[in-house]
Amino acid sequence: MDRMRRRRSFSLICALALVLALLPVTSLAANADIRPGGASTAAHGSANGVVKADGTLWMWGDNSRGQVGNDGKGDLHDIDMGSGLPKITQTTPVKIMDDVVAVDVGDNCAGALKADGTLWMWGGSLYGELGDGNGDLHIQWTPNKVLDDVVSFSIGATHVGAVKKDGTLWMWGKNSYGQLGRTGGDYIKSVSLTGKEDACQTIPVRVMGDVAQVSCGSEHTAIIKTDGSLRTCGKDLHGQLGDGRCGEGISSSSFIKVMDGAAAVYCDPVCTFCIKTDGSLWSFGYNGNDSLDTKSYLGFEGGDQTIVERTIYSGKSWNTKVQTVPRKVADGVCAVADGAALKTDGSLWKIGSSLTRMADQVAVTDGEYLYVKTDGSVWAYSYTSKSYSKMMDGAATSPLSSGQSGSGAQPEIPEQPSKPSGPPSFSDVSSGDWFYPYVTELAQLGGVSGYQDGTFHPNDSITREAVCTILLGSFPAEKALDPADIDRAVAHARQTNGEHWANRFIALANLCEITDFGYSKAEWGKPAAREEIAYMLSWIYAYAQVAEGSSEPLGIYSMAYALIGDYASAVAGSRYENDILWLYSNGIVSGVDAEGSFMPKANATRAECCTMVVTLLHPERWKQIDWEAVSAGMEQKGTRLADGADFTGQARIRYDVDVAYEFCRALEEQIGIQIFYLPEWTPKEAGPIQHSDIQQFEMDRGYFEDVLAELRTMKTAYDLYPQGFLKEMAQKKGARKAEIVLCPYTYQGIQSFGLHVYDYSDDAQKVDQIYYTGSGDSQYYSHEMGHMVMSCAAVLNGWNATCSTWEELSTGYGSYVSAYAMTSRPEDWAETWAYLWHRTDQVAAGCSDAGLKAKVQFLSQILDKNYAAFDAAKTPWASVLG
């Protein structure tokens, strides 16, 4: 078992990189019929997506990793013959979103670009390709917004690229070969079986400017710049970069110029296709081999080089044909994707050793397996019947564009502070106030002002737009921005808000990458939380450093979390964690109390905002952190104190650095079950971890902070249940004890692992245990508790009869809440329990299946019958019990 801390070493270097002058994206194609590469209105991959003419997005296909985006639902459930794991399939198109202009699908995830320029992602993430900051294996079951101001994007096998309206290229996902156009990433992914480590980028990062298009392959990327030049980066094993090279170990983390006059580009997994402005199609990369894969893929046979490849295990080798420089394939092409070329006359051609005509009257294609005809009908290839079938009507037959903003009623403009006249003097700010020097100095600088009645209102909350105005007036961030970009952003703000006093500041903030609040004055007019001020401070100061030519950007120290009193309870894992860590790392803030708490969710006052801004203006006042002392304090093993006691009276180990102790004792009292994170639970041979596993860890504050974070998540789950229910369940177990064993670390390569162990031993004292290891969400904690809840209820209700009835009600695929529930009756119990509390709406919708509805009713009935604390009529799913 490895100790895997959530904390990693952070850096703001990428945020402080030089901001280059940005040029507007220009039209490249001399032939207006040529379609850009990347996402379009139809997409084929592990799932399929089509955008209708009305802007609605429809998806179908494999949904085992959430690729369809409908919260894991499907109309076909079976077992994958290759992996032996449950497989979910949506065989008919289902509506996912409105106002969509483009869709793309990769190996594990999918994405959609909306008309307002927002990019949304969903599905499985192996290497951070969802762009949500999480590098661990996880699934996003429904669309999640990732980026604003996007005009085009592309999803590769495990990485993603997007082009913004300002022509900047943003990349994220796997970066093992430099396919993101840069080196490194913000996360290192370890593959335990091979020992290989891959660099990953889990949030979008700006790579370069002046980009018009992007297309992502398996491990390489191609872009077209605004000057019409085609450039590539990433792995070059098969010549897919088009730079004349090929072979094992050849790659480039910077974009290499390949050719001029490019109008559209498309990356297949290991080859690249480009349409020039004259409509000619060019290709390069992998073109088959002399072993199992004898087909050609580039539109011609052979290539300009041959490389020898071999398997690692058997040593078997073969000759692979590659084309390392662009070669012309055809004329009159307007679109290319996934082994097919669409010509300007509407004919679709399969690309092999030559071009073979497939269909006519085609308007949109995402390759040979999915296309849209000019009448809006969608045709997809079936691997089962080996033929094409019509899937739906009404698809868009021409490109849709992003960048339009909606409008609606906006709140009235609030009273604004008056401009200062003369030396500042506020009737409600006196020299004895702690904030007096900060408010006074900022007012003297013109960064803040009072109200017309001579007051300042220091304890009033402050809006986001007011904070932004103060910051942009205090730091020269605007000098790092291109005037043309500013003009466009201000125009966009005016289009969104009409005439509004803060339009310019809202526009500047967005250009400084403060994009969470968009352009709407309704969002910017809301009170600013302390964490949001940290977010704005960090980005505006970063751009101000760029404007002043600073070569030493402020970074984040990995140990800064130790300075934050409420890190484990309020900061860890939050959206603005890095920004708060940045403030503490550089001594800009030290907290609101003796423990150094930040209170991120609290609304900031006008006085607090002034204090942070003025402190940031004076680096000489920043607190100097003794990091050696901090490190020594964090890594020093805690001192064991006199034992405490839990609600049962049992003695409990206690350390002086155990920040989780009091919280755990209170949670135990609430649920009536003992919780152990130190080696003092009842040792059982069947348990997945033993005392020795915990004893290997240093009992330092870091360990206990990680425990506290998991306990808080556990409590979030248990708080959903009826008051007193778990305590009654534990009591009704009679002579059998119940214990929860928690370890915040787990096995290499696994985020979380839980297990319910029913005691079948010959021991005199029977102890049923739930083991939680790793870092889980609240549904994870409910799932394992569901094992104990349902097995206890079944015992009280009559074990054999309960099991028999449950299995009789499991009538088909639709009678299960998830594919995992199908693996066994115990997992079905646990999944149903967890889904009822955490995905109530999904279960309610699934109760259109008579089997699932009967199971929910039966579960509710036996719990209602056997536990006084449980009232089925008061549950969130009561509506389906009638």
Summary of the structure (lengths in Angstrom):
residues: 882
radius of gyration: 29.9
end to end distance: 47.6
largest distance: 86.9
contacts: 3057
relative contact order: 0.07
helix: 27%
strand: 27%
